[in-house]
Amino acid sequence: METRKLQRVGGGTYTVSVPKRWAVERGLDAGTEVRLYAHADGSIVVRSSERDGAALEGVALDVDGDDAALVRRLLRAAYATGYERVTLTPRDSLADGQLRAARETNRGLVGTEVAADTADEFALHSVLETADVSVRQTVVQLRFVARSALRQAAVAFCGDRDADLERLRERAAEADRLFEMVARHLNRSLVSMAELDRLGVDRPALFDYYVTARELTAVADLSVTVAETAGDSSAAIGDRLVADLEATVDDAEALVAAAATAVLEGASATDAHEVLADRDEVTAGLDNLEAAVFDDSDASFDGTAADARALTRLLDALGRIADHSAEIGTVAMRAAMRPDAE
């Protein structure tokens, strides 16, 4: 780091000198035109490139072969990286299956539309202005989605399993879309400081939201597993254990809500610790439940080996949900420790 003093030049201009070694290493000389950017965090940035974030204007990706999965992965990766426009150019032509995959992928992304759709070229571009995006509100929405998914998973113990699973998969897909949007803006912020200005958040807060969104998305995905395995094993479990499992799902939902709220509301370190302590209680309850099912000779479990595997998978999914909640609680605790935390 170097320190310099500002010098006044004329009535309204200040100058500051730059170490010669810095300039030489970056190919700058007297008379070189540079660009200045003032950012919301108080930074003043000097750049020799055209503009902040210029590299994200667009990307053209070559497609060799007729693999539809490749098309999906290319589009999703480019979207997550943060490009404004993504163009697929085939070596020969895009197969019908690839075009269908590209259209389906576009429908699964937030804020994009198809700009070209032919066998010679497929392109999509972003139509969502960053200034219109609230990352915090997206995490609030993800909290709702994750909690709703867990509530629907609990119903699968005694409800219409097929209908519950279909709704749950829709919830999980919604969570994936929201998380991919958060990941996109995080990646853009690594290239462009102006992205942070438009989002109205600083980097630590944006990263906290990203991690929270990732963990909430995992909770929504695991809720599908809970519902699937609940249907597979509930017939072999007595009423008492079913009630215990439903109560555990309720505890997991409360834990998810408390963890996400701790991040969103800027909880104190003590409050964040309570989330982690609650995770330990949920985990201990799961251990006790597993012992009651498999180690207690009086347990009301009368299932086959397949039933036992399904129940084990269910308990594992609930344990992982508790772990994802703890990750969010850890984010809240770190945020509370930062020097600028109130």
Secondary structure, 3 states (H helix, E strand, C coil): CCCCCCEEECCCEEECCCCHHHHHHCCCCCCCCCEEEECCCCCEEEECCCCCCHHHCCEEEEECCCCHHHHHHHHHHHHHHCCCEEEEEECCCCCHHHHHHHHHHHHCCCCEEEEEECCCCEEEEECCCHHHCCHHHHHHHHHHHHHHHHHHHHHCCCCCHHHHHHHHHHHHHHHHHHHHHHHHHHHHHHHCHHHHHHHCCCHHHHHHHHHHHHHHHHHHHHHHHHHHHHHHHHHHECHHHHHHHHHHHHHHHHHHHHHHHHHHCCCCHHHHHHHHHHHHHHHHHHHHHHHHHHCCCCCCECCCHHHHHHHHHHHHHHHHHHHHHHHHHHHHHHHHHCCCCC
